Amino acid sequence: MMPAMPNRRPQLSIVAPAASPEEAAAVVAALERFMRETAPTAAPALPPVSGWVGAARLEAVERAPGREPWL
């Protein structure tokens, strides 16, 4: 199971005594829309690997066994 991803989105709020609640909500909504539209795209998912490849990667099996790994 994958660990839960932390929520990295900032919680926006307006602290302006002169702004009405409607004005503050409009500014926050505009900022949230801007952040959604300019956010980087998610990386494409990697293709699934076979069980053998996954086990070899976990065990760090080298590809050329004739080569001395310590030199």
Secondary structure, DSSP 8 states (H G I E B T S, - for coil): ----------------TTS-HHHHHHHHHHHHHHHHHHS-----------HHHHHHHHHT--S-TTS-TT-
